Amino acid sequence: MIPGTRLGIYEIGAILGTGGMGEVYRARDTRLQRDVALKILPETFASDPERLARFQREAQLLASLNHPHIAAIYGFEDFDGSGASISSTRALVLELVEGDTLADRIARGPLPLDQAIPIAQQIADALEAAHEQGIVHRDLKPANIKVRPDGTVKVLDFGLAKAISPVAAMSPGASLSPTITSPAMTQMGVILGTAAYMSPEQAKGREADKRSDVWAFGAVFYEMLTARRAFDGEDMSDTLASVLKSEPDWSHLPQKAPTTIRLLIQRCLTKD
């Protein structure tokens, strides 16, 4: 979408990112005079009932969460393209979180303990809040975590999130993940997050629950302290094999890391 395009009251700015569930743009809310993030379902998917169901589910899940470390949702919009050269466009209006992603921070090297521990605490708070509402993120990774300049952490992208409470449960067809699938797994209707942060049960195509987020949290925490992935490989198959068969190299954790932190990460990354 071209910067300057108008969608209702929103003026599109620079693109912030793309993924399987949409394109995210900085946008200006001309009514309230504030910047927001617009997550737009690509036009090619707008007529796909399954993709649309996932997109709407993300809006509903985010709306059920109200937490200082989870990026907020302001609305779910359906623009019919009146007065513009665009067909119907659906978008989530989200809180715009300034600052680097955790992936950006890690790319500059390991985080000192006095920075890593407060970030980890805030991520854990966000996950706990989601789990208390019966929601599993299923795609926690450094690229989905923003750290504002003041140190506040915001967990983003609940596009693969799943409601696990009976009240909020969705139809099985709406739970498929577009991030990583194999043909066999697609046929079985299983969801997978990003390979390096997927729990063993996700890698095996089994159901994810809140323990899958605990695993991903452990992988993220390890990476914060080492600037290395806990599980890695040359390609997706190697990475999944590492998740299933290998252990992280614990010697890379900083020598000054307290025993309690080491034990915490090891417990998070217990395969069973």
Number of C-alpha atoms within 10 A of each C-alpha: 14 9 13 13 15 19 23 16 12 22 19 22 20 13 17 12 11 13 12 14 23 21 18 21 23 23 27 20 18 13 8 8 9 12 19 23 26 32 25 22 21 18 14 7 13 17 11 10 12 15 23 17 15 23 25 17 22 23 21 16 22 23 14 15 18 14 14 15 21 25 23 22 23 16 16 19 15 14 14 14 14 11 9 11 7 15 12 12 16 23 23 23 23 23 20 17 22 11 16 14 22 24 19 15 18 18 13 9 14 19 20 14 16 8 13 16 16 14 23 17 13 19 22 17 16 22 23 17 18 23 19 13 16 19 25 27 25 28 26 29 25 23 16 15 25 26 21 15 10 7 13 15 26 25 28 24 19 23 24 25 23 26 22 17 14 8 8 16 14 16 8 9 13 20 21 21 22 17 16 15 20 11 8 10 17 16 9 12 19 22 25 29 24 19 26 22 30 27 30 22 18 22 26 14 19 16 13 23 19 19 17 24 25 22 23 26 23 22 27 28 27 26 25 28 21 21 20 20 17 25 23 20 15 7 9 14 13 15 21 24 16 19 26 17 11 14 14 18 13 13 8 14 19 14 9 8 12 11 9 9 15 15 11 13 19 18 13 18 24 12 15 7
